[in-house]
Amino acid sequence: MKYDSTHRPAEFYKALPKVELHRHLEGSLRLRTLLEVARAHGMDLFGTDRLRPLVQIREEDPYTSQNFLSKFQTLRKFYRSPDVIGRITQEAVADAAADNVCYMELRFTPVALSRAENFTLAEVIDWVIEGARQAESQHAIMVRLIVSVNRHESPELAAQVVHLAAERLADGIVGLDLAGNEVAFPSAPFESAFRQAQEAGLHITVHAGEWGGAGNVAAAITQLGAERIGHGIRVVEDPAVVALARDRNTAFEVCVTSNYQSGVVNDLYEHPLADMLSEGLNVTLNTDDPSISQITLADEYCVACEYLGLSLNTLRECLLAAAGAAFLPQDERQALVERLAAEFPSDL
């Protein structure tokens, strides 16, 4: 999907400093890398024209959750070696840095990364950690990691991931995420695992209020202890849940293009981002799956301003909100906020 800025060129938004709180590693793979991995491992997916429809959203595609999620079915076939997992992690970080992202929390699903070759969960977690560490040292970006578990998987499996993540708090893992089909799979069975995660020192973010209603946002906050909500745009459907999120200062990781391409909103211009802001909610802007959506965070900034009418001052507030919601110690978080407040142009 291509956007034509009506007021400012794309380069303007690319130059702005950025914070990314919601980016999936599994949705950040470069198409060129996928082709190289396919050739190296004898996968029957040769050629850009054949592969692109399987892993990226095109303008002619149906904008539905089924089509969006189908891309991950193909992508899961590519995690064929430690080198591949390390490489895609390094490239995801490098791509964010090239977009002037100063701080990123990259989330990944250990179970998804492990299954193509039956790797252990511990192995894939360590490979992602090492890839992120190497890329962080090569680029001007601070990276932290969030492990993600899926609602359709067992709570026992989630508990295993929590245990492994808690053992690696000193290695850059800062949070736990619950993702997947929120309509068919409630969050309640995961309460114990998420309580254990909090007790171990992991921060909590939960996908909710995307394909499911505002009640799922309330459940994520009150049952799972979510500090942040992935997407959460349907919160505006229930004033009581809006009040709950506002009172808790819950941060919302909004991904405008993803919400449109996955059919959560039928019209880009009708995205409730502005409504969320007018309700006083703590809103941040993110990409979700930049490779699948063929976007950058600069594109999302452009969409927010040029399509949805956000002022640059409001964009700045969203950026500082993201820095303030980072899963960092208080002193590091405050330093990030102050740095970005100084770097964001003040003469706009």
N, C-alpha and C positions, 0 to 999 in steps of 0.2 A: 504494500500500500504506500503510495507516494503522497506527500503533502506539499502544497505550494504556499509558502509564507506570503501573506498579503502585505506585511509591513516590514519584517526584518528577514534578512537572509539566513539560511541554515547555519552559516559560519558564526553568526552572532550567538546562537544558542549553543553551538559546540564549544565556544570559547568560555562560556559561563562555568564556574565551579559547580560540582554536583556531588550528591550523596545518593547511593543506591542501597536500599534496604531489602528489596524483593527482586532477586534475580536467581533463577534456577540454573545450576550448572548444566543440567540435562537439556535445557532449552537454549544453550549458548554455544553450540558447536558450529564451527565454521564449515560451510559447504565444501570448501576445498579440502579440508582435513578429512571430512567424511569420505570423499572420493579416494583420497590416498589410503585411508584405512581399509576401504572396501577392496581396493586393488591388492594391498599387501596381504590381506587375509582371504583372498579368493571369494569374496562375497559377490553375489550376482546382482550388483546394483551399479554397473558401469554407466558413466555418462551423466552429465549435469541434467539433461532434459528428463531422464528417467528418475533421477534421485530427487530433484527439487520438489515435485509435487508430494513426495512422501514425507518430507521433513520441514517444509515451509508453507505458510499460508500465501496463496496467490489471490489476486483481485477477483478472479473468476470462481474461486472456491465458495462453497456455502459457508456462511459465517455461523457455525453451530458448535456446540460443545463437543459433539461427536467427531467432527472433522478436526477440531483443534487438538483434542486429546489423542487422535489417531496418529499424530506425528511422533508421539513418544513411543508408540509400538515399534516403529522402525528404528528410532534412535537407540533404543535399548539393545539393539543387536550389535552396536559398535564398540562396546566397552570390552575389548578383546584382550587387553594386556595391561600390565602396570604402566608401561610407557604411554599407551593411549590415554589412560585415565589421567596420568600426570600431564600429558600434553594438552588435553582439552581444558584442564584446570588452568594451566599457564596461559593459554590463549584467551580464555574468558577474562582473566585478570588484565591481560595486555589490551584487549579490546576496550574494556572499561576505562583503563588509563588513557587510551588514545582519545576517548570521548571527554576527557577532563573530569572524570570521576575521581574525587580525592579520597573518598572512603566508601568501601563496599562491603556488604555482608552477602556472601555468596552461599546459597543454600544448595544442598545436594541430598539425594536419597540413597543411602548406602545399600539398601536392598536392591534397588534398580541397577546400581552399578555392579553388583556382585553376581548377578544371575547368568549373564551371558556365558561366563566361563567357570561358574561355581567358585568364585573367590570367597574368602571369608569376609565378614563385615569389618573386622578389625583391619584387614589388609587394605580394603578400598578406602576406608577412612584415612589411614596413614598415607596412602598415595595421594589423596586429595590435599591433605595437610602439607605434604612435601611440595607438591606442585604449586600451591598457593604461596608457600614460603619463598620458593625460588622466584616466582613472578613478582612478588612484592619487593624483593631485593633489587629487581631489575627495572622497576617502574616507579614513578612518583605517585604511589597509591598505598593506602592502608587497607588491609584486607582482614576480615574476620569471617568465620564459617558458622553456618547453621545446619544441623542435621535435620532431615525431614523424614517423617514416617507417614504412611498412608492409612486412611480410614478403613480400607478394605482388607488390610493386613491384620494379623492378630495382635491384641494388646501385649501378649507375651513377647512377640518379636519387637514391638516398640520398646519394651522394657530392656531388651538386650541392647538396642541402639542407645538408649539412655545411659546404660551402664558404661558402654564403650566411650560415649561422648564425655561423660563426667570424668573419666580417667584422662582425658586429653584437654582439659580446660586450660592448661598451661601452654598448649600447642596452638591456640587460636580458635578453638571451638567455643562459641559464646551462647548458642541458643538451640532450642528444639522447636520444630514446626510440625503441625498436623495438616496434611493435604489430602486431596482425593475427593471422591464423590460424597459431598455433604448431604445430598438429598436421600441417598440410599443407606448411608452409614452414619449414625449419630456419634457424637463425641464422648458420650458418657462412659463407654467401656475403657477409655484411655485416661480417666481421671487419676488412677493410681500411678501410672507411668509418668504423667506430667507432674504430679505432686512430688514424686521421687526426683524428677529433674530439677524442680525448683529447690528442693532441699539440698541438692548437690551443687547448686550455684549456677544452673543454666537458666537463661532468660527464655520467655515463652512467646511465640507468635503462632497464630492459628488461621488457616484459610477458613473463612466463614462469610456468609452474607454475599456470596458471589452467585452461585446457582441456587442456593437455599435462601430462605427468608431471614428477616432481622432477628428472629428468635435464635438462630444459630450464632449470631454475634453475641447475644446475651449469654448463651450457654458457654461460649468460648471464654468470655470474661469471668463469669461467676463459677463455672465448673472446672475449667482448666487453668485459670489464672493468667489468661492472655494479657500481656502488656501491649501487644500490637495485634492488629487484625490484617490478614492478607486479603486484599480487595475490600470486602465489607461494604460495598456500595449500596446494598439493599437495606442498610441500617436506616435509611431515611423513610422507610415504609412504616416505622413504628416510633412515635415520639418518645415513648418510655425507654426504648433501647437507645435512642439518640441521647436522652438525658443521662442514662447510665454511662455510656461511653464518654460523654462530655465531663461528667463528674469524676470519672476515673482517669481522665486525660489519656484515654486509650488512643494510640497512634494507628492510623489507617494507611496501609501500604497500597495505594491506589495505582492501578495499571490500566490507563485509559484505552490504549490500542488493543490490548489483550481482551478487555471487557467487550469491545466492539467485535473483534474477530471471533470470539468464542460465543457470541450470541447473547451475552448477558444484557447488553443494550442493543436495541434494534437500529438506532441511528446515532452516529458519533456525536451529533450536535445535541442529543438528548441525554448525554452522559450526566449523572448527578453530581459530578465533582463540585460545581459551583454551589449546588444545594447543600452539600456536606460542609463546605466552607462557611456558608451563610448561617448554618446551624451552630457554628462555633466548634466544629469537630477538628481534631488534630490530624491534619491531612498531609501525606507525603506523596511524591510522584516517583514511579518506578517502571521498569520495563517488563518484568515477569519472565519472558522467554524471548530475548532479542533476536536470536537467529530464526526461530520459528516465525516470529512476526516481521522479520526483516526491518528492524528499527534499532535506534540507539536511544539513550536517555535524552540526548539533545532533541531527538524527534518528539519525545513525549513533552518536553518543555515547550517546543514549538506548537504542538497540538493544543496544549493547555492555554497558551496565550492567543494563538492565531485563530483557533477554531472554537474554543470554549470561553474566550473572553477574559481570561485572567490578566490582571495587570502585572507589570513586572515587580511591583512591590509585593503583591500577593505571591508571585512565584518565589521571591526572596524569602517570604515567610514560610512557604512550604519547604524550601531548602533548609532553613534553620530549624524547622520542626523535625526534619529528617535527622539532622545532626543531633538534636536534643533527644531523639528517640533511639539513638544508636545503642547497641548492647555493649557499652563500654563502661568502665569505672567513671564515677562522677567527674573526677578531675580531667580525665581524657576527653570525656564528652563535652565539658565546658570549654576546653581548649579548642576542640573541633568547631564548636559553635562560634567562638570568637574569631578563629581563623577565617571561617567562611563569611562571617559578617564583614570582615575587613576586605576580603577578596572579591565579594560580589560588587559589581560596579554601583557606585552611589549617585552617579550623575546621569541617570537614565530618565 
